[in-house]
Amino acid sequence: MSDDRDRSLREHLLSLLRGGGAHIKFGEALDGFPAEFFNARAGGVPYTPWQLLEHMRIAQWDILEFSRSAAHVSPKWPEGYWPEEGLAADEEDWQRSVESFRSDLRAVEALVEDESNDLHARIPHGTGQTLLREALLVADHNAYHLGALVTLRRALEAARTAGA
């Protein structure tokens, strides 16, 4: 691939990972998120906002570690990708999840930015995965669940307003 095409692909991937365009950015979805909603449940939704945030964090961390380490062992599916049922978060837990998510996202971005990483090469310890595929998977998973988080927040806000 030519240097210009490779650079262009990396720029598009980074834009997708960072949000914007057709998707909300992580910071925009989380800014001012009410602490009273961290552990709240909306009707028909099987998880709380914090459980969803933790799911996003765990999945992204798993993809990152798989991408850079043959020694990484993924959690058991699906239970290892969600916090233990019944766990609740306080503001410190929420902030820790947010910061860990951001840190891991920056690490995924760094893998994409590093031109010594061939985006199309198979990951040696994988079963055909490439760094391109893993970066797209992170972006897709994050966009999907950020949308769910925004919808969940709106449902909780509507329920609060209706109950007031």
LINZIVEN-V797436 format. One record per pair of residues at least 4 apart in sequence whose ideal C-beta (glycine too) atoms are under 8 Angstrom apart, sorted by the first residue. I is the first residue (numbers start at 1). J is the second residue. If there is no record, write none. Layout:
# LINZIVEN-V797436
i	j
I	J
I	J
This chain:
# LINZIVEN-V797436
i	j
1	5
1	6
1	9
1	120
2	6
3	7
4	8
5	9
6	10
6	115
6	119
7	11
7	115
8	12
9	13
9	119
9	132
10	14
10	112
10	113
10	115
10	119
11	15
12	16
13	17
13	112
13	119
13	132
13	135
13	136
13	139
14	18
14	109
14	112
14	113
15	20
15	21
16	21
16	23
16	135
16	136
16	139
17	105
17	108
17	109
17	112
17	135
17	138
17	139
17	142
18	25
18	109
19	23
19	24
19	25
19	26
19	28
19	142
19	143
19	146
20	25
23	143
23	146
23	147
24	28
24	29
24	146
24	147
24	150
25	29
26	30
26	101
26	102
26	105
26	142
26	146
27	31
29	33
29	146
29	149
29	150
30	53
30	98
30	149
33	37
33	38
33	49
33	94
33	153
34	153
34	156
35	91
35	94
36	40
36	160
37	48
37	49
37	153
37	156
38	48
38	49
38	50
38	88
38	89
38	90
38	91
38	93
38	94
39	48
39	49
39	50
39	88
39	89
40	48
40	49
40	156
41	45
41	47
41	48
42	152
42	155
42	156
42	159
43	155
43	159
45	152
45	155
47	51
47	52
47	55
47	82
48	52
48	88
49	53
49	149
49	152
49	153
49	156
50	54
50	83
50	88
50	89
50	93
50	94
50	97
51	55
51	82
51	83
51	87
52	56
52	145
52	148
52	149
52	152
53	57
53	94
53	97
53	98
53	101
53	149
54	58
54	82
54	83
54	89
54	97
55	59
55	81
55	82
55	83
55	145
56	60
56	101
56	141
56	142
56	145
56	146
56	149
57	61
57	97
57	100
57	101
57	104
58	62
58	75
58	80
58	81
58	82
58	83
59	63
59	81
59	141
60	64
60	101
60	104
60	105
60	108
60	138
60	141
60	142
61	65
61	100
61	104
62	66
62	72
62	74
62	75
62	81
63	67
63	108
63	134
63	137
63	138
63	141
64	68
64	104
64	107
64	108
64	111
64	138
65	69
65	72
66	72
66	74
66	123
66	126
66	129
66	134
67	108
67	111
67	123
67	131
67	134
68	72
68	111
70	124
70	125
74	80
75	79
75	80
75	81
76	80
77	81
78	82
83	87
89	93
89	94
89	97
90	94
91	95
92	96
93	97
94	98
95	99
96	100
97	101
98	102
99	103
100	104
101	105
102	106
103	107
104	108
105	109
105	138
105	142
106	110
107	111
108	112
108	134
108	135
108	138
109	113
110	114
111	117
111	131
111	135
112	117
112	119
112	131
112	135
117	131
118	131
119	130
119	131
119	132
119	135
120	130
120	132
121	130
121	131
122	126
122	128
122	129
122	130
123	129
123	130
123	131
123	134
129	133
129	134
130	134
131	135
132	136
133	137
134	138
135	139
136	140
137	141
138	142
139	143
140	144
141	145
142	146
143	147
144	148
145	149
146	150
147	151
148	152
149	153
150	154
151	155
152	156
153	157
154	158
155	159
156	160
157	161
158	162
159	163
160	164
